[in-house]
Amino acid sequence: MLRLQNISKVYEGAAEEVIALESVDAEVAQGEFISIIGPSGCGKSTLLDIISGVQLPTGGTLSYQGEDIAGKVGVAAYMPQSDVLFPWRTIINNVILPLELSGIPKKEAMERAGELLEKFGLAGFKDSYPFMLSGGMRQRANFLRTYLTGKKLLLLDEPFGRLDAITRMELQEWLLHICSAEKLTVLLITHDVDEAIFMSDRIYALSKRPGKVVANRQVMADRPRDRQFFLTREFLHLKEELLMHLK
Ligand SMILES: Nc1ncnc2c1ncn2[C@@H]1O[C@H](COP(=O)(O)OP(=O)(O)OP(=O)(O)O)[C@@H](O)[C@H]1O
C-alpha cells in the first residue's frame, strides 16, 4: 500500500544543516498496524510529515498504491501529537470539521458524526466543549475527527503520550478494536516499546539521528491480544531486542 525507498531529509537551518533521516526504506501493507519507535529527535515526526505530504523528502521516493505521493497532502489522515480540538467549538462541531471542509452540508455531517459518538465513547458529550472532557475522551474525539476524513491510512503521532497509565491501556485496546473492525491501516509513532509490541503487526526501530531503520520486526502473537501477552517469552525477547537497538 505504502512504500518508502531510500528516504532522506535534511533541514537547512540558519546555523547548520540537520540530517534528520537517512536512507529509510519501509513498506506498509493494507490493514497492517505498524509502530515506529526510536530515540527522541531521531526523525519520527519528520517521517510522518513526509508521508502526510506536509514536508518533502530531500531524497528517495514515496509511493501509495503505486503512485508517487511526495508532497501530496490528503492521501493519509494525520493525527498530531498535540490535542488539536478547537476550544470554542463543541465536540460535534469539532469532529465534523473534515466533513464540512469536504463540502458536506452541516446537517448531514452532524447526522453522520452523531451516529458514531457512542462507538467512540462520546455519547452524551455531543454539545460539550473540549475543556469539559477528560484527556482520554478528548483523544477519542481527536481520533473521531481523524476517522471522519474517510482515509484508510492513519498516521498517529504519540496519541497516548499525555495520558495516565490506566487511560492509556483502555485507549490502546479500544483503538485496536476500532482499527481491526474498520480495516484501517495504521502507522503509529510511540516512545513506548511495550505499547508498540502490544499493538503492532510489525515494528520499525529507528537509530538516533540521523534516523535509519535498524530493525523491522514482526509480532507473531494472535489477535485479539490481552495483557497476559506481556508475560510471554516472545514479548520479553522482542522487548529486549528492541531496547538494545534503541540504546
Ligand atoms: N522544521 C525544522 N527545521 C529544522 N530542524 C528540524 C525541523 N523539524 C525537525 N527538525 C529537527 O530534525 C530532527 C528530527 O526531529 P523530529 O521532530 O522528526 O524527531 P522525533 O523523533 O519525532 O522527536 P520526538 O520523539 O522528540 O518527538 C531534530 O533534530 C529536530 O530538531
The ligand as a Gaussian input file, in Angstrom:
#p B3LYP/6-31G(d) Opt

LIG

0 1
 N       11.366000      22.403000      10.612000
 C       12.554000      22.029000      11.084000
 N       13.664000      22.747000      10.845000
 C       14.879000      22.366000      11.287000
 N       15.082000      21.234000      12.017000
 C       14.013000      20.475000      12.282000
 C       12.694000      20.817000      11.847000
 N       11.822000      19.867000      12.275000
 C       12.568000      18.966000      12.947000
 N       13.874000      19.324000      12.961000
 C       14.982000      18.576000      13.559000
 O       15.009000      17.298000      12.955000
 C       15.315000      16.290000      13.925000
 C       14.204000      15.263000      13.966000
 O       13.020000      15.875000      14.523000
 P       11.653000      15.075000      14.722000
 O       10.698000      16.003000      15.378000
 O       11.256000      14.483000      13.425000
 O       12.121000      13.931000      15.722000
 P       11.232000      12.936000      16.619000
 O       11.911000      11.608000      16.549000
 O        9.813000      12.991000      16.196000
 O       11.403000      13.598000      18.058000
 P       10.494000      13.387000      19.387000
 O       10.479000      11.910000      19.641000
 O       11.259000      14.126000      20.430000
 O        9.148000      13.960000      19.093000
 C       15.505000      17.029000      15.268000
 O       16.888000      17.230000      15.469000
 C       14.787000      18.342000      15.043000
 O       15.393000      19.373000      15.801000

